Amino acid sequence: QVQLVESGGRLVQAGGSLRLSCAASGRTFSSYTMGWFRQAPGKEREFVATISKSGGSTKYYAGSVKGRFTISRENAKNTVYLQMNSLKPEDTAVYYCAAAGTPQASGVPSLYDYWGQGTQVTVSS
């Protein structure tokens, strides 16, 4: 069982930056592929970024955030991060982190076994 707690979401102006954190419980954090997803009001949850287990050598990003967002992990702290730069109003959403037991990084939500409660990011224009 893995419990995930996101933090770092807040109101920010367009063009600004935020770093989201997701702290995981348990001693097997490094064995999980981790992902960030987001859901805007009235829209379906969508993939943002994913990082492979262990050293996190493989990362994938949604096209809408590529070049602006960076996912990273710190296994010693059981934490995964999402650095978000050049934020746009369309980035406004609840951001969720998730953990998957799959061996490879993936943007498919159904492959993720554990989800956090989410943190709100609001970008004003």
Salt bridges, closest charged atoms under 4 A:
GLU46 OE2 - ARG38 NE 2.56
GLU74 OE2 - LYS77 NZ 3.89
ASP91 OD1 - ARG38 NH1 2.93
ASP91 OD2 - ARG68 NH1 2.76
